[in-house]
Amino acid sequence: MGLSAQLGSAACLWAALCAGADVVAAGSDETLELTGIVRDFRERTVDGGHPDFEQVPTDGYRLYTGNVAAFLDDNGRPVFTGEGVGLRKSWRDADGRKICPCVARRRPVAGDQTGKIAKPDRGGIQSAKSFSLWFEDQDGINVSAPLSITLIRRKDGAWFFDDEMDLTYAALGGFFPIDGQLFGNAAPAEGVPDHNFHFTVELHATFTWTAGTGRFLEVRADDDLWVFVNDELVIDLGGVHRAKSQFIDLERLGLTDGATCRLDFFYADRHRMHAKLGIVTNVRDLRSAPARSEPKTASADAP
């Protein structure tokens, strides 16, 4: 049984973590660094700004699903489809945990509960061309730097990261890894905290799959977050929205016992005034890994 089922819901999970619940072994110093890349962008309203940052989706702030393809491209990058829809009601598994609609459709399991969709919407993303720059270096459009996040081993053996419990990010009031760096903080706005709000992050890991061990992954994000296992989309939290969560029971993916598997995270914060990120997984031998290949260079006139 996944952790959320034990606690009752995904909301209970994050509430328990942020309230300082006794989920970490006392005095434990066992940590795991996941190393990736952060890319900073200027918002669309300033010179050199990217059109997808500080953009309001046509159907408003909400979770959108289906705007990225079900599989990564040959370079290990998410692909924009523009075929997204808003979610009015989340898909859930038999234990009531929120799950990715495409997983429920592609790999159905008894007890899955169908959600409800809203209008078609690109989720505030202009085009495939503009999206291609989110996770690729492009002079004049973004500036990149290495980034690591620290996962902590809990009493039950699961790894977790939560911006509300990490001392650095808790002090900042959210997941703001590049405040005062790269392009610098966003232009001041009345009633808005002073942060660098417009950035993307990619993280990569590998693990060895052991079937029948109840391994899971649960994430929470504000704004977009897509997670892939062996290039297959398993978490789809697209759109400009407050913190939302999804869960994946890795058993339902049909992974090969004993095989080395990839885990790829693609995150974006695109709008004032919050940025949130949380990861919980009981995959025991998680290891940081590099991006699968060097990203392609976009054309000079992008986006």
MARMIKE-456005 format. One record per residue (C-alpha): y, z, x; residue in one letter. Coordinates in steps of 0.05 Angstrom, whole numbers. Example, Ala and Ser with C-alpha at 12.3 -4.5 7.8 and 13.67 -1.06 7.14 Angstrom:
<nodes>
NODE north up east baba
NODE -90 156 246 A
NODE -21 143 273 S
</nodes>
This chain:
<nodes>
NODE north up east baba
NODE 0 0 0 M
NODE 69 -19 27 G
NODE 121 34 40 L
NODE 163 15 -20 S
NODE 105 27 -67 A
NODE 96 96 -37 Q
NODE 169 113 -48 L
NODE 176 78 -115 G
NODE 221 18 -100 S
NODE 259 -18 -46 A
NODE 322 19 -68 A
NODE 286 85 -57 C
NODE 265 62 13 L
NODE 336 49 36 W
NODE 363 110 1 A
NODE 312 154 35 A
NODE 327 124 103 L
NODE 402 130 96 C
NODE 396 201 70 A
NODE 361 219 135 G
NODE 292 230 104 A
NODE 239 258 150 D
NODE 209 191 166 V
NODE 218 191 242 V
NODE 174 232 288 A
NODE 214 290 315 A
NODE 238 277 386 G
NODE 208 207 384 S
NODE 238 160 435 D
NODE 192 101 421 E
NODE 237 41 409 T
NODE 232 -34 407 L
NODE 288 -81 427 E
NODE 292 -147 389 L
NODE 337 -194 428 T
NODE 370 -254 399 G
NODE 437 -290 392 I
NODE 500 -275 353 V
NODE 549 -331 338 R
NODE 620 -318 317 D
NODE 659 -364 270 F
NODE 730 -369 245 R
NODE 739 -365 170 E
NODE 754 -430 133 R
NODE 828 -415 119 T
NODE 849 -415 192 V
NODE 854 -470 244 D
NODE 785 -488 270 G
NODE 753 -449 213 G
NODE 683 -463 187 H
NODE 681 -484 113 P
NODE 623 -437 95 D
NODE 656 -373 119 F
NODE 699 -334 69 E
NODE 676 -383 17 Q
NODE 662 -363 -56 V
NODE 601 -397 -87 P
NODE 616 -438 -150 T
NODE 575 -390 -193 D
NODE 604 -328 -159 G
NODE 577 -274 -115 Y
NODE 502 -266 -125 R
NODE 435 -278 -93 L
NODE 417 -352 -88 Y
NODE 347 -378 -73 T
NODE 321 -446 -53 G
NODE 379 -470 -10 N
NODE 336 -473 52 V
NODE 270 -510 59 A
NODE 204 -475 55 A
NODE 189 -490 129 F
NODE 230 -491 193 L
NODE 244 -558 227 D
NODE 213 -582 292 D
NODE 265 -543 332 N
NODE 250 -478 296 G
NODE 314 -480 254 R
NODE 323 -470 179 P
NODE 339 -533 140 V
NODE 391 -535 84 F
NODE 367 -569 20 T
NODE 425 -555 -27 G
NODE 373 -545 -83 E
NODE 389 -472 -93 G
NODE 396 -432 -158 V
NODE 425 -364 -173 G
NODE 377 -307 -189 L
NODE 389 -268 -252 R
NODE 324 -229 -246 K
NODE 282 -222 -184 S
NODE 209 -243 -177 W
NODE 165 -182 -164 R
NODE 94 -168 -142 D
NODE 43 -126 -180 A
NODE 73 -63 -151 D
NODE 143 -81 -174 G
NODE 170 -99 -105 R
NODE 220 -156 -102 K
NODE 191 -218 -70 I
NODE 212 -287 -50 C
NODE 205 -337 -108 P
NODE 178 -392 -63 C
NODE 123 -346 -38 V
NODE 104 -328 -110 A
NODE 100 -402 -127 R
NODE 65 -426 -64 R
NODE 18 -367 -55 R
NODE 10 -334 -123 P
NODE -26 -267 -128 V
NODE -51 -233 -192 A
NODE 2 -189 -222 G
NODE 63 -227 -196 D
NODE 121 -223 -244 Q
NODE 165 -284 -255 T
NODE 240 -276 -249 G
NODE 298 -312 -282 K
NODE 344 -364 -252 I
NODE 417 -379 -263 A
NODE 456 -444 -251 K
NODE 442 -491 -193 P
NODE 488 -473 -135 D
NODE 493 -485 -60 R
NODE 511 -412 -50 G
NODE 578 -427 -17 G
NODE 549 -476 34 I
NODE 586 -542 39 Q
NODE 532 -587 67 S
NODE 471 -595 112 A
NODE 520 -614 167 K
NODE 561 -550 160 S
NODE 497 -507 155 F
NODE 467 -539 218 S
NODE 522 -504 259 L
NODE 505 -434 235 W
NODE 449 -427 286 F
NODE 471 -477 339 E
NODE 523 -472 394 D
NODE 582 -518 384 Q
NODE 646 -516 425 D
NODE 707 -503 382 G
NODE 666 -483 322 I
NODE 630 -420 345 N
NODE 622 -375 406 V
NODE 556 -342 422 S
NODE 530 -282 460 A
NODE 463 -246 469 P
NODE 450 -191 419 L
NODE 396 -137 414 S
NODE 379 -89 358 I
NODE 337 -27 368 T
NODE 279 -13 321 L
NODE 251 58 320 I
NODE 178 78 309 R
NODE 169 123 249 R
NODE 117 177 237 K
NODE 73 128 199 D
NODE 75 78 256 G
NODE 124 29 222 A
NODE 184 1 259 W
NODE 252 4 226 F
NODE 324 -13 237 F
NODE 379 5 189 D
NODE 454 -3 201 D
NODE 467 61 162 E
NODE 421 102 207 M
NODE 434 69 274 D
NODE 487 113 307 L
NODE 529 55 332 T
NODE 531 17 267 Y
NODE 537 79 224 A
NODE 601 96 262 A
NODE 627 26 249 L
NODE 612 29 175 G
NODE 564 -30 174 G
NODE 528 -83 215 F
NODE 587 -106 257 F
NODE 558 -123 326 P
NODE 618 -162 353 I
NODE 680 -123 330 D
NODE 737 -140 377 G
NODE 695 -192 413 Q
NODE 687 -268 418 L
NODE 737 -298 368 F
NODE 759 -227 351 G
NODE 766 -191 284 N
NODE 785 -226 220 A
NODE 858 -232 200 A
NODE 884 -167 169 P
NODE 880 -162 94 A
NODE 905 -106 49 E
NODE 850 -56 33 G
NODE 799 -89 80 V
NODE 771 -53 141 P
NODE 786 -82 210 D
NODE 722 -119 229 H
NODE 695 -184 254 N
NODE 663 -208 189 F
NODE 643 -280 202 H
NODE 581 -288 245 F
NODE 508 -306 246 T
NODE 449 -274 281 V
NODE 380 -301 299 E
NODE 323 -256 323 L
NODE 253 -276 341 H
NODE 188 -238 351 A
NODE 113 -247 357 T
NODE 54 -205 336 F
NODE -22 -208 335 T
NODE -50 -212 265 W
NODE -105 -165 244 T
NODE -130 -181 174 A
NODE -142 -126 122 G
NODE -93 -76 152 T
NODE -41 -77 97 G
NODE 15 -103 141 R
NODE 82 -116 108 F
NODE 155 -132 121 L
NODE 214 -109 80 E
NODE 287 -127 93 V
NODE 356 -114 65 R
NODE 418 -156 78 A
NODE 490 -171 60 D
NODE 499 -231 62 D
NODE 447 -286 76 D
NODE 380 -271 108 L
NODE 320 -317 115 W
NODE 256 -296 148 V
NODE 198 -341 168 F
NODE 127 -326 190 V
NODE 94 -382 228 N
NODE 152 -427 205 D
NODE 140 -411 131 E
NODE 196 -380 90 L
NODE 175 -311 66 V
NODE 243 -278 52 I
NODE 300 -315 17 D
NODE 363 -274 9 L
NODE 413 -331 10 G
NODE 484 -327 -16 G
NODE 546 -284 -12 V
NODE 526 -218 -42 H
NODE 522 -143 -35 R
NODE 460 -114 0 A
NODE 396 -142 -30 K
NODE 324 -131 -9 S
NODE 257 -168 -10 Q
NODE 186 -150 10 F
NODE 128 -192 36 I
NODE 55 -169 39 D
NODE 33 -208 99 L
NODE -39 -209 74 E
NODE -20 -261 22 R
NODE -1 -312 76 L
NODE -73 -327 97 G
NODE -59 -315 171 L
NODE -116 -326 221 T
NODE -147 -261 244 D
NODE -132 -249 318 G
NODE -79 -304 322 A
NODE -11 -295 353 T
NODE 41 -305 299 C
NODE 116 -317 301 R
NODE 169 -279 261 L
NODE 239 -310 257 D
NODE 301 -279 227 F
NODE 365 -318 209 F
NODE 423 -275 184 Y
NODE 496 -290 166 A
NODE 555 -247 146 D
NODE 604 -294 113 R
NODE 653 -253 72 H
NODE 695 -190 73 R
NODE 685 -132 66 M
NODE 613 -110 79 H
NODE 557 -128 128 A
NODE 488 -97 121 K
NODE 421 -106 155 L
NODE 356 -67 149 G
NODE 285 -83 173 I
NODE 221 -44 161 V
NODE 152 -67 181 T
NODE 86 -35 197 N
NODE 65 -92 243 V
NODE 45 -48 302 R
NODE 49 -95 362 D
NODE 115 -129 347 L
NODE 144 -162 410 R
NODE 212 -194 421 S
NODE 208 -269 435 A
NODE 257 -325 454 P
NODE 278 -380 406 A
NODE 224 -433 404 R
NODE 268 -488 432 S
NODE 339 -501 452 E
NODE 381 -518 391 P
NODE 407 -589 383 K
NODE 480 -603 397 T
NODE 518 -624 336 A
NODE 567 -683 336 S
NODE 636 -671 362 A
NODE 669 -681 294 D
NODE 628 -627 260 A
NODE 631 -597 209 P
</nodes>
